């Protein structure tokens, strides 16, 4: 939602390029995390979706850098958003590295 609010201020000529790209990648982070959560029964699928979320978060950071360098957003705002994404990335990497702690393990006794 922070990205959505920040991109409202971007120039109208960026509406169908930069705005669409950064909003798409930022929404995709959340969507991939939701998909990963539903795939917790399968560690490889869980990790794959979290990896997709990680890639989308990195893409969002790249678009933020474009916004900063083009002067579309104040450096303080892009730095704040970039730090938020660093935090998200750290959590995603921790979940990927500790996937066994997050996945649902079926036992012989479970139905």
WOKA-V521764 format. One record per residue. RES is the residue in three letters. SS is DSSP state (h for helix, s for strand, l for the rest). PHI is phi in whole degrees, -180 to 180 (NA if undefined). NEAR is the number of other ideal C-beta (glycine too) atoms within 12 Angstrom. Layout:
# WOKA-V521764
RES;SS;PHI;NEAR / RES;SS;PHI;NEAR
This chain:
# WOKA-V521764
UNK;l;NA;14 / UNK;h;-63;24 / UNK;h;-66;39 / UNK;h;-58;19 / UNK;h;-64;17 / UNK;h;-65;30 / UNK;h;-79;34 / UNK;l;-62;18 / UNK;l;-91;20 / UNK;l;-72;31 / UNK;l;-59;17 / UNK;h;-62;13 / UNK;h;-69;11 / UNK;h;-95;23 / UNK;h;-56;17 / UNK;h;-99;13 / UNK;h;-127;20 / UNK;h;-62;31 / UNK;h;-61;28 / UNK;h;-61;18 / UNK;h;-64;25 / UNK;h;-70;40 / UNK;h;-68;31 / UNK;h;-63;22 / UNK;h;-67;31 / UNK;h;-68;35 / UNK;h;-68;23 / UNK;h;-66;26 / UNK;h;-59;37 / UNK;h;-64;26 / UNK;h;-63;19 / UNK;h;-69;33 / UNK;h;-65;30 / UNK;h;-62;18 / UNK;h;-65;23 / UNK;h;-61;32 / UNK;h;-61;20 / UNK;h;-74;16 / UNK;l;-105;25 / UNK;l;-64;25 / UNK;l;-73;17 / UNK;l;-126;19 / UNK;h;-55;23 / UNK;h;-64;17 / UNK;h;-68;21 / UNK;h;-60;32 / UNK;h;-65;27 / UNK;h;-61;19 / UNK;h;-70;33 / UNK;h;-66;36 / UNK;h;-65;27 / UNK;h;-62;27 / UNK;h;-63;36 / UNK;h;-61;32 / UNK;h;-63;22 / UNK;h;-67;34 / UNK;h;-65;37 / UNK;h;-65;25 / UNK;h;-62;27 / UNK;h;-60;39 / UNK;h;-62;30 / UNK;h;-65;22 / UNK;h;-65;36 / UNK;h;-62;38 / UNK;h;-63;22 / UNK;h;-60;24 / UNK;h;-59;33 / UNK;h;-66;25 / UNK;h;-68;14 / UNK;l;-84;19 / UNK;l;77;15 / UNK;l;-80;28 / UNK;l;-129;32 / UNK;l;-62;15 / UNK;h;-57;17 / UNK;h;-62;12 / UNK;h;-71;23 / UNK;h;-67;32 / UNK;h;-64;19 / UNK;h;-61;20 / UNK;h;-66;32 / UNK;h;-61;28 / UNK;h;-65;17 / UNK;h;-61;24 / UNK;h;-71;32 / UNK;h;-61;20 / UNK;h;-64;17 / UNK;h;-61;29 / UNK;h;-60;27 / UNK;h;-60;16 / UNK;h;-69;21 / UNK;h;-63;32 / UNK;h;-63;21 / UNK;h;-62;16 / UNK;h;-68;28 / UNK;h;-63;29 / UNK;h;-67;16 / UNK;l;-113;16 / UNK;h;-55;27 / UNK;h;-61;15 / UNK;h;-76;14 / UNK;h;-108;25 / UNK;l;-83;24 / UNK;l;-89;18 / UNK;l;-100;16 / UNK;l;-82;12 / UNK;l;-106;7 / UNK;l;-61;6 / UNK;l;-82;6 / UNK;l;-79;8 / UNK;l;-111;5
